[in-house]
């Protein structure tokens, strides 16, 4: 079950893009959320700030993620790293996915392996759900996020990464069906390949 206090990956990506610019209304610097008149973290980013992000120009509201502490006393955040050079064709963005079948099983080993592979924890979607369940919410969110990231950064290769292929399906037939379903929604291969440490990813752009 998704923690309602834990912002979605899409919300975190939106916040990260908005916070790359200073706010012309409240003077919050890059890396910091917007500030209310009362000196608290604003519940949403100011319109003049988030419309500086091209893909958010038509958004009506961009909420401040729960992990930024909306309503709490405002404090400056950490300035974001320099953006990736759009002329670098080798720039990769990895989206991780971890899954186990029952509530009694642990996800830590998968999360640790994905993190060691260079995937930040906030870009790893996880859930405890059987592959027998037709719709896996966090898996669908991970795929949706990969497509949104690709739309935002078309020059980058977006790679969907799992610890082992059985986290996606129980057997070759399920994996083939999954790849076919992905191909219908977005042309392109979704053939698996193996990396060091047992990590496996799509053979090419998942998005």
C-alpha positions as CSV (number, residue, x, y, z in Angstrom):
1,X,0.0,0.0,0.0
2,X,1.3,3.5,-0.9
3,X,2.1,5.8,2.0
4,X,-0.1,8.9,1.6
5,X,2.6,10.9,3.3
6,X,5.2,9.7,0.8
7,X,5.1,11.9,-2.4
8,X,4.9,10.0,-5.7
9,X,7.8,9.9,-8.0
10,X,6.0,12.3,-10.4
11,X,5.5,14.8,-7.6
12,X,9.2,14.6,-6.7
13,X,10.3,15.0,-10.3
14,X,8.0,18.1,-10.7
15,X,9.3,19.6,-7.5
16,X,12.9,19.0,-8.6
17,X,12.3,20.7,-11.9
18,X,10.5,23.7,-10.3
19,X,13.2,24.1,-7.6
20,X,15.9,24.4,-10.3
21,X,14.9,28.1,-10.6
22,X,14.6,30.8,-8.1
23,X,11.1,32.0,-7.3
24,X,10.4,35.5,-8.5
25,X,7.6,36.0,-6.0
26,X,9.0,34.8,-2.7
27,X,12.8,34.9,-3.6
28,X,13.3,31.2,-2.6
29,X,16.6,30.2,-4.2
30,X,17.2,27.0,-6.3
31,X,16.9,23.9,-4.2
32,X,14.3,25.4,-1.8
33,X,10.5,25.2,-1.8
34,X,8.4,28.3,-2.0
35,X,7.8,30.4,1.1
36,X,4.5,31.8,2.4
37,X,4.0,35.3,3.7
38,X,4.0,33.9,7.2
39,X,7.4,32.3,6.8
40,X,6.3,28.7,6.4
41,X,6.8,26.3,3.5
42,X,4.0,27.0,1.0
43,X,1.5,24.3,0.2
44,X,2.1,24.8,-3.5
45,X,4.8,26.4,-5.7
46,X,4.0,29.9,-6.8
47,X,2.6,30.1,-10.4
48,X,5.3,32.5,-11.6
49,X,7.9,29.9,-10.6
50,X,6.5,26.6,-11.9
51,X,5.4,28.1,-15.2
52,X,9.1,28.7,-15.9
53,X,9.3,24.9,-16.4
54,X,8.1,24.4,-20.0
55,X,6.1,21.2,-19.4
56,X,4.3,22.7,-16.4
57,X,3.3,26.0,-18.2
58,X,-0.4,24.8,-18.5
59,X,-0.6,23.3,-15.0
60,X,-3.1,25.0,-12.7
61,X,-1.2,24.1,-9.5
62,X,2.0,22.2,-8.5
63,X,1.7,21.1,-4.9
64,X,4.7,21.0,-2.6
65,X,5.6,17.4,-1.8
66,X,5.0,16.2,1.7
67,X,8.7,15.6,2.3
68,X,9.4,19.3,1.8
69,X,7.3,20.0,5.0
70,X,4.5,22.2,3.7
71,X,3.1,24.3,6.6
72,X,6.3,24.0,8.6
73,X,8.8,26.8,9.2
74,X,10.7,27.5,6.0
75,X,14.4,26.8,5.7
76,X,16.6,27.0,2.7
77,X,17.3,23.7,0.9
78,X,20.3,22.3,-0.8
79,X,21.1,23.8,-4.3
80,X,20.4,21.3,-7.1
81,X,23.3,19.9,-9.1
82,X,24.1,21.3,-12.5
83,X,21.6,20.0,-15.2
84,X,22.8,17.4,-17.6
85,X,24.2,18.8,-20.8
86,X,21.5,18.1,-23.5
87,X,24.2,17.5,-26.1
88,X,25.4,14.4,-24.2
89,X,23.8,11.4,-26.0
90,X,25.1,9.0,-23.4
91,X,23.2,10.5,-20.5
92,X,21.0,7.7,-18.9
93,X,18.2,8.0,-16.4
94,X,17.3,4.8,-14.5
95,X,14.0,4.1,-12.9
96,X,14.1,1.1,-10.5
97,X,11.4,-1.3,-9.5
98,X,11.4,-3.8,-6.6
99,X,8.7,-6.3,-5.8
100,X,8.0,-9.2,-3.5
101,X,4.9,-11.3,-3.4
102,X,3.8,-11.2,0.3
103,X,3.8,-8.8,3.2
104,X,6.1,-11.0,5.1
105,X,8.9,-10.9,2.6
106,X,11.6,-8.1,2.7
107,X,12.5,-5.7,-0.1
108,X,15.7,-4.3,1.5
109,X,18.1,-6.6,-0.5
110,X,16.6,-5.5,-3.8
111,X,16.5,-1.8,-2.8
112,X,20.1,-2.0,-1.7
113,X,21.2,-3.6,-4.9
114,X,19.4,-1.0,-7.0
115,X,20.9,1.8,-5.0
116,X,24.4,0.4,-5.4
117,X,23.8,0.4,-9.1
118,X,23.5,4.1,-8.9
119,X,19.7,4.5,-8.8
120,X,18.6,7.1,-6.1
121,X,16.0,5.7,-3.6
122,X,13.5,8.3,-4.7
123,X,13.7,6.8,-8.2
124,X,12.9,3.3,-7.1
125,X,9.2,2.2,-7.0
126,X,8.5,-0.8,-4.8
127,X,5.5,-2.9,-3.7
128,X,4.5,-6.1,-2.1
129,X,2.1,-7.8,-4.5
130,X,1.9,-11.1,-6.4
131,X,2.6,-11.2,-10.1
132,X,-0.8,-13.0,-10.3
133,X,-2.5,-9.6,-9.7
134,X,-3.3,-8.2,-13.0
135,X,-2.7,-4.5,-12.1
136,X,0.3,-3.6,-10.0
137,X,-0.1,0.1,-9.0
138,X,3.6,0.9,-8.3
139,X,4.7,-1.0,-11.4
140,X,2.3,1.0,-13.6
141,X,3.5,4.2,-11.9
142,X,7.1,3.3,-12.6
143,X,6.3,2.8,-16.3
144,X,4.2,6.0,-16.5
145,X,7.0,7.9,-14.8
146,X,9.6,6.6,-17.3
147,X,7.4,7.8,-20.1
148,X,7.0,11.2,-18.5
149,X,10.7,11.5,-17.9
150,X,11.4,10.6,-21.5
151,X,9.0,13.3,-22.7
152,X,10.7,15.8,-20.5
153,X,14.3,14.7,-21.5
154,X,14.0,13.2,-25.0
155,X,17.8,13.3,-25.4
156,X,18.3,10.9,-22.5
157,X,17.9,7.1,-22.5
158,X,15.4,6.1,-19.8
159,X,16.2,2.6,-18.5
160,X,13.8,0.5,-16.4
161,X,15.9,-1.6,-14.0
162,X,15.0,-4.6,-11.8
163,X,17.1,-6.9,-9.6
164,X,16.0,-10.0,-11.5
165,X,13.4,-10.6,-14.2
166,X,11.1,-12.6,-12.0
167,X,10.2,-9.4,-10.3
168,X,8.3,-8.5,-13.4
169,X,6.8,-11.9,-14.2
170,X,6.8,-15.6,-13.1
171,X,8.0,-17.1,-16.4
172,X,9.0,-16.4,-20.0
173,X,5.4,-16.4,-21.2
174,X,4.5,-13.6,-18.7
175,X,7.6,-11.6,-19.6
176,X,6.8,-12.0,-23.4
177,X,3.2,-10.8,-22.8
178,X,4.5,-7.9,-20.8
179,X,7.0,-6.9,-23.5
180,X,4.2,-7.2,-26.1
181,X,1.9,-5.0,-24.1
182,X,4.6,-2.4,-23.7
183,X,5.3,-2.5,-27.5
184,X,1.6,-1.9,-28.3
185,X,1.6,1.2,-26.0
186,X,5.0,2.5,-27.3
187,X,6.8,1.0,-30.3
188,X,10.3,-0.4,-29.5
189,X,11.9,-3.5,-28.0
190,X,11.7,-4.4,-24.3
191,X,14.0,-7.4,-24.4
192,X,15.9,-8.0,-21.2
193,X,19.6,-8.1,-20.7
194,X,21.8,-8.9,-17.7
195,X,24.2,-6.6,-15.8
196,X,26.8,-7.2,-13.2
197,X,25.5,-8.0,-9.7
198,X,22.4,-9.7,-11.1
199,X,20.6,-6.4,-12.1
200,X,18.6,-6.6,-15.2
201,X,17.2,-3.8,-17.4
202,X,15.5,-3.2,-20.7
203,X,17.8,-3.6,-23.6
204,X,17.0,-0.1,-24.8
205,X,14.8,2.9,-24.0
206,X,11.9,1.7,-22.0
207,X,10.0,4.9,-22.6
